[in-house]
Amino acid sequence: MSQLRLQLDSLIAQTTLEVSDKQRQQLVGYVEMLHKWNKAYNLTSVREPSDMLVKHILDSIVVGEYLEGERFIDVGTGPGLPGIPLAIMHPTKEFYLLDSLGKRIRFIKQVLHELQIKNVTPVQSRVEQFQPDDKFDGVLSRAFASMVDMVEWCHHLPKQGVGRFFALKGQLPQDEITQLPSWCSVMDIKALTVPQLEGERHLVILSRKE
C-alpha cells in the first residue's frame, strides 16, 4: 500500500467520515494526478502530495455532511476543489465544476476519465456568463473571491427558495458578512475540523431572502 494511501487512512481515522476502499483509491489517484500535472500546469501552490491530502482532500470532504440536495455547482473550481473530492464522496449527487481557464478544465476531464468519475460535468465559462436552464441546490466556492463577490456573481445559480450558497473559508470573515447585500442572509456557520491543518476553517451557508 502506498505511503499516500496510508496517510489518507490515518487522516480519515481522525474524522467520523465513512469512506469506502474505492473512494480512498480515487482520492489518492486524484492527488497523484494533481501532483503530476502540477509540475507542467501549475494548478495549485501546494507542491507536496502529503500536504495536498490535508489542505485539499480533507479540507474539501469535511463539508460534505452539510450539503443538502442533489445538484451542486463548484464555481472557480480551479483543479477541481472542492468539487472532485466531494463528487467522489457523494456519487449519487451531481456536481458541475466551473472554471474559466482551459488548462484546468482539461485536467478535470482527464481526472474524470482516468478515475471513472461519472457524476461531474466540467464547464469552461466565466460564472456570470453561465446561464443553466436547471438551477442548483447548492453553489460552492473555495478560495474564490469574497463572499460579497460570490453571491453577486452567482446570484442566478441557486434554485428559487431552496438553493444555498456554501462558502468555504479560513477564519470567520465578519467584515465580509457585514457587507453582504440585503437580499442575502447567513443561515448557518459551521466551524470545521480538518485533521493536521493549521488555522481555522469555516463553512458559511447563505440563502436568498425571498
N, C-alpha and C positions, 0 to 999 in steps of 0.2 A: 504493500500500500504506500502511496506517495506521501512525502512529507507534508504537502499541502492538504491532502485528504485527512491526515492525522490531526493537523492543526484545525481544520474545519470541524472535525468531530469534537475536538476539545472545546472549541468556541460554542458550538451548538449545545453541548452538555451543560454550559453555564446559563442556558436560557430554558424557557418552558416550550420551545418550538418543537413540533414533531416534523421530522424531515426524513423522507424515505431514502433508501440507498440510491435509487435512480436520481432523485433530486440532488443528493450530495455529489454524485458523479457529474451532473450537469453544472452545478455551481462551481466545482473545481475546474471543469472544462472551460467554462466561461472565463475564469481568472487566467487560465493558461493561454487562451486566445488573446485576451486583453493584453497580457504581458508581451506576447509575440508581436502583435500588431502595433503596440505602443512604440516600439523601437523605430518604426518607419513613419507612423502616422501621428504620433504624439497625441494620443486620445485622452490621457489623464496624467496629471502631475505626480500621481502615486506610482513609483517605479518598481517597488518590490512586491512580488505576488503575496508574500505573507502579510504585508500591510494592506493590500487590496482586499484580502479576506475580511479584515476588521473594518476598514474605512469605507469599503464599497459594498461587500456582500452582507455582512451582519447589519451594517448601518441601514441598508435598504429593507431587509426582510423583517426587521423588528416592527415595521409599521403595518405589516400585513393583517394583523388581527383587527385593525380599525377600519379596514376597507369594506364598507357595506355596499352591496350592489354587484353587478356582473360586468360592467363595461367601463373601462378606465382609459384615460389618456395621460401620458407622461410627456409634459411639454419641456423643451430644451433638454432632451434626454441625454445628449452627449453620446457616449459609447453604449448607452442603454441602461442608465441608472436613474431611478431605482427600478425601471420597468422590467428588465430581463430577469433579475433575481426574483422579483415579485411574480412574474409570469411562471417561472419555474416552480415557485412555491404554491401557486394557485392555478393549476392547469385548467380548471373549469371556468375561470374568469377570462375576459377578453381584454387585451391591452393594445392600445395604439401608442407607438413611440414616435414622437415628432421632433425633428431637428432640421435646421436649415442647411447644414453642411453635408455635402455629398459623401465625403470620406467616412463620416460617422454612420450614415445610413448604409453604406456599402459594408462596413464592418458588422453592423447589426444583422444584415441579410445573411452574411457568411456564418455568423453565430447561430442563427435560426436554422440554417441548412445543416451545419455540422452537428449541432446538439439536438436536432429533431424537435425543436420547439414549435408547436402548432398554433398557439393562442396569441401570437403577436403579429401586428400589422405595422411595418415601418412606413413613415410618411416623411418625405423631404419637402418642407414648406416652412415659411415664416408663420408663426402662430396666428397672427391677425388675418392672414390670407387663407387659412384652412377653415373651410365652411362645410362641415359634415351635415348630411341630412339627419342622421341619428345622433342625438346628443349623448352625454356621458353621465354615469352615476358619480364619477369622481374625476377631478382634474388634479394630477400630481405634479409637484415640482420640487426639485432638489438642486441646490446651488444655482437657482435661476432667479436673477434679479431680486428686487424687493417684493414683499407681499402686495404692496400697492400696485406695482407694475404687473405682477402676476394676475391679479383679479381684473385689472383694467384691460390687459391684452387678451385674457382668456374668458372674458365675461360671457361670450357667446357659446361656450362649450358645455357647461353643465346642463343637465335636464331641468326643465322648469319645475320648481317646487322641491324636488328631491336631490338634485345634484349638489355636490360638495366640492370645495377646494381643499386639497391636502398639501400644506406647505411644510417641507422637512427643513428644520432649522437647527442651528447650533444653540447658542444662548438665546433665551427668550427675547424676541425683538420688540420690546414695549414701544419704542418710538415708531416702528412700522405699524403696530396695531392702532396707535392713536391717529395715524394718518390715513387709515382705510376709508374708502368712500362711504357715503351714508347708506348706500344700498347693500352694503356687505357687513355681516356681523360674525363675530367669533362664537362658534358653537361650543368648542371644547379645546383644551390644550393638554396634550399628553406629554409628560416627561418620559423620555425613552432611556432604557438601559442597554448599552451596547458593550459587551464584554471586551475588555482591554483597550477601549477607546478613551483617550484623554479628552476632557472637556465635556460640556453639557450637550445634550441633543433633545430637541422638542419637535413634536408634531402639532401644528396649528390647524384646526379644522374650521373652515369658514363656510358660510352659506349666504345665499341671496335673501334679502328681505323681500317677501312678495308684496 
